[in-house]
Amino acid sequence: MSIATSQADGPLPAELGPNLRERLFRAVRGLLDVFDHHVGSRPVLRFAAILFVYGVELGLVFYLAYELRWDFATPDEYARQRLTLLIPIVACKLILLQSFGQFRSVLSYFGLADFGGVVISMCTVSGFMLALWYGSEVSAAPSRGVILMDFVLSVALISAFRLSLRVLRTWSIASHEHAGMAERRVAIIGAGDVGEALAKDLLQRRSSGLHPVFFIDNDPHKIGRSIHGLPVYGPLEKLVKLAPMARVNELVITLKGATPKRLKEIVELGRQIGATTQIIPSFTQLASGEVKVERSRPVAIEDLLGRAPVNLDSAGITRLLGDRVVLVTGAGGSIGSELCRQILAQRPRQLVMVDQTEIALFEIEQELVGTELGARLAPLIVDVTDGPAIRGVFERYRPEIVFHAAAHKHVPLMERQPAEALKNNTLATAGLTRLASEFGVERFVLISTDKAINPTSVMGCTKRLAEKTLQASQQAPGNQTAFLAVRFGNVLGSSGSVIPTFKRQIAQGGPVTVTHHEMTRYFMTIPEAVGLVLQTATLGRGGEIFILDMGQPVKIIEMARQMIELSGYRPEIDIEIKITGLRPGEKLFEELRHNEEIHTATDHPRIFQLKSESGPTNAAAWLEALHRTVEAGGSPAIKQAMQRLVPEYTPFLD
Ligand SMILES: NC(=O)c1ccc[n+]([C@@H]2O[C@H](COP(=O)([O-])OP(=O)(O)OC[C@H]3O[C@@H](n4cnc5c(N)ncnc54)[C@H](O)[C@@H]3O)[C@@H](O)[C@H]2O)c1
């Protein structure tokens, strides 16, 4: 099977080595730059240069037309006629070209409209000469053969001149833009709509440095056909044979809904042929639905973990969030930023994004601001512990729904600074709940954690206290807001979690450290957890604590292996996996926390509700006591004060 690589080879002969090719590009670029700077930018000079080039071209064509008509033995009589007519005919053509805008248009951009202008100008002059031939005495006009030859040659030469400038500019721009960037030859996996759109984008923008070579697909109806001039091969397994022949060094997966098993196979094939593997997120994940090569991303561990897709009641979520003012705190964080992505997709009237860290907020703002609904964002640097500042946000934006994800979450850090943890995770929540009630917020959702269950850490205890605060606020006199808390366990890829740690270890060349061969953990992907949080927000009536089902446990060593492979290395050969042994108190398997005695099912199979959680009996007194805890002074005193409010808390006292 031969591979049609003409599209991907680029317009220069392949035997030109990269240096010669590069030098040629630079020379062309230099010439075009000289023209642009010294001639193109001066209208009179530019006009004169074009007049000269077109004049010479058209004069030559007129001369040649006679020679061809008379087989290069033009009789003297016609040679004299040619001499008489040369200047008037060329002048007429130049005037017409000028009136059809051919002196104004940029020479190196030659499209259909320009071609039309050239054809009409030349047609008009030829028509005039024909009229002269029919209407005049024998020798006053050129013969019909000369007129035809002159017309065809004029159109061909002017078009060829313009087209060659266009090609030269495209080459030089391509060389300029990816100077130093190695050319990547791409095999597109999947010849469906997404693959087709990607190929079109790549072919249109050669400056991306990515050159599509062929498609590969398993569909027998597509195999053997071609899309945008690129052949479709298949089945997928043929890639191992085809890729080296076509010098493929990048695979881009465009398959809609490919199973994790299929993705794993493709990544493995990519590894075998030494190609990196990228994936285009599905249309539903792309906010604009537009397929562009910049949207591709490396295949991530999350793609391979085989999480069952979460079925959400999207209509209910849209009813809750559509056309509402929604406030997200901690909007720059792992959970908060995903909340912003998913909430914006529900078309809120306004999305108020609050975070105290400028860079985190800036990143999510940059990601979303370019989308269709970017104008509805209100990113604000605000510290939620700053009472007057956060009140200002409520006064100005009047949020209707609040998702509170701002928190300090690192367990060991918070252990050393309990006052800070209490202030940020609990007292700030108490302040926000007060404002929510006061400003008539409809729903307030606290992002909690399973570390709040029988807490053993300051972090867990402060989140438990935040949950209790919510319940106290629910019971506060005159409150109309529905306060809900959602607990869940580890999410994949959040800052400081195992995935960034493995990534760092792989980037450093290993080893990747795993505590035990059999170690398993429950994980959710961030989009999965946040989708369920939004679903939970539609369920509660107020005062409930919900728990998300974490799905199937993941074997940590398997995850480490897959991440090494995704980075293009071989586990144990290129990167070592080091077993470090269990640390004191660390468990091999996490216990499932979904105990039917304490949890009840809800309308959603992956969301449970904590039974009999009524919160503090005397809400006002409880909140008062909470505010006094922070005044308790040093670390052990605060921990003990927290224990009085959360009797199930077992503090670590050093
Ligand atoms: N990451 C997980 O695995 C996970 C799992 C379950 C629950 N949670 C909970 O979700 C919440 C958010 O976690 P995350 O992983 O997104 O953390 P993160 O550290 O990625 O994000 C927290 C964000 O809150 C911001 N923030 C902190 N204090 C603030 C303040 N006073 N004012 C304004 N902004 C503030 C931070 O700047 C940060 O951008 C935490 O309560 C955490 O316990 C996280």
The ligand as an ORCA input file, in Angstrom:
! r2SCAN-3c Opt
* xyz 0 1
  N      -9.024     18.043     45.935
  C      -9.656     17.028     46.420
  O      -9.277     15.877     46.224
  C     -10.901     17.274     47.199
  C     -11.731     16.193     47.478
  C     -12.864     16.424     48.242
  C     -13.143     17.692     48.702
  N     -12.306     18.723     48.401
  C     -12.619     20.026     49.001
  O     -12.832     20.963     47.987
  C     -12.391     22.239     48.425
  C     -11.499     22.834     47.370
  O     -10.439     21.956     47.129
  P      -9.476     22.119     45.893
  O      -8.856     20.795     45.651
  O     -10.179     22.797     44.802
  O      -8.379     23.059     46.523
  P      -7.447     24.126     45.817
  O      -6.373     24.456     46.786
  O      -7.077     23.661     44.455
  O      -8.425     25.385     45.660
  C      -8.847     26.187     46.710
  C      -8.957     27.592     46.166
  O      -9.529     28.394     47.185
  C      -8.825     29.611     47.235
  N      -8.920     30.148     48.591
  C      -8.449     29.627     49.727
  N      -8.725     30.439     50.752
  C      -9.375     31.508     50.247
  C      -9.908     32.689     50.798
  N      -9.823     32.947     52.099
  N     -10.527     33.566     49.994
  C     -10.618     33.329     48.663
  N     -10.123     32.233     48.091
  C      -9.517     31.324     48.866
  C      -7.398     29.249     46.893
  O      -6.705     30.384     46.394
  C      -7.602     28.197     45.843
  O      -7.628     28.750     44.542
  C     -11.702     22.027     49.765
  O     -12.575     22.346     50.779
  C     -11.431     20.555     49.784
  O     -11.433     20.033     51.089
  C     -11.199     18.550     47.667
*
